[in-house]
Amino acid sequence: MYIILVYDISLENGGAKIWRDTYKICKKYLSHVQNSVFEGEISESQLFELKKQLSKTIRKDMDSLILFKSRNERWLEKDILGVDIRATDRFI
C-alpha cells in the first residue's frame, strides 16, 4: 500500500526529542518529502510496526499524526507548486 504520513509535534516539554525520534522512525520506513511529511510504499506488517513505534513515541495529548492510505501511488494525484524537493534529493 502507499501512504502519506504527516505529523505535528509540539516543541513544549521536551518536544524536540520527540520530534527527532518521530523523524528517525518515519525515515526507516518511508521517504522524507518535506518538513514533517513522509510518503512511500509499505507492507501491512511494516505499517503495523511503524504505527506501534510511533504510538510509543508521540504524546497523545500534545502531538498529532495523520496517515493517508492508498492502494498504490498511481491512484494518488499530486500537484506540486514551487520547488519539487524530491527531484533534488537523489543527487550524491
Secondary structure, 3 states (H helix, E strand, C coil): CEEEEEEECCCCCCHHHHHHHHHHHHHHHCEEEECCEEEEECCHHHHHHHHHHHHHHCCCCCCEEEEEEECCHHHCCCCCCCCCHHHCCCCC
